[in-house]
Amino acid sequence: MQATVKGFDAATGSGSVLLDDGTELPFDGEAFAAGGLRLLRLGQRVNLAMDGDRISVVTLSTFPIPSRD
């Protein structure tokens, strides 16, 4: 699933994204760390992996979702 970064706190690694339908979803530092990124910019397109209704991975839209083995 893809989304656009709405907000990001570099100190905690948490933030929120907007889905293409306008739904805002929060993510925590654990989901950010799982994507292997160092920073996100507002408006940046990202790929998301979901675990139920929680975002479990946030990474760049040009990167594959990391395997969770």
C-alpha positions in Angstrom: 0.0 0.0 0.0 1.3 3.5 -0.7 0.7 6.8 1.1 2.1 10.3 1.5 4.0 11.5 4.6 1.9 14.0 6.5 4.1 14.4 9.6 7.4 13.0 10.9 9.3 13.4 14.2 12.9 12.5 13.6 13.6 12.2 17.4 11.1 9.4 17.9 10.8 8.0 14.4 7.0 8.4 14.6 4.6 10.2 12.4 1.6 9.9 10.2 0.7 9.3 6.6 -2.2 10.1 4.3 -3.7 7.3 2.2 -4.8 8.2 -1.3 -8.4 8.3 0.0 -7.4 11.0 2.6 -7.4 8.6 5.6 -4.7 9.6 8.1 -2.8 6.7 9.8 -0.2 7.1 12.5 3.0 5.0 12.6 5.4 4.5 15.5 9.2 4.4 15.7 9.3 0.6 15.4 7.5 0.8 12.0 9.9 3.5 10.8 13.0 1.5 12.0 11.7 -1.7 10.2 11.9 0.1 6.9 15.6 0.9 7.2 15.3 4.6 6.6 17.0 7.5 8.3 14.6 10.4 7.5 11.3 11.2 5.9 10.2 14.5 4.3 6.7 15.9 4.3 4.9 15.0 1.1 7.2 12.0 0.4 5.6 8.9 -1.1 6.1 5.7 1.0 5.2 2.1 0.9 3.5 0.6 4.0 3.1 -2.9 5.3 0.2 -3.4 7.7 -0.2 -5.8 10.6 -4.0 -5.7 11.1 -4.9 -2.1 11.5 -1.4 -1.0 12.5 1.4 0.1 10.2 4.3 -2.3 10.7 6.8 -1.0 8.1 7.3 2.4 6.4 9.8 2.6 3.6 10.3 4.6 0.4 8.0 3.9 -2.5 11.0 2.9 -4.6 12.1 0.3 -2.1 10.7 -3.2 -1.6 9.1 -4.0 1.8 11.7 -5.8 3.8 11.1 -9.4 4.5 10.2 -10.2 8.1 11.9 -13.6 8.4 
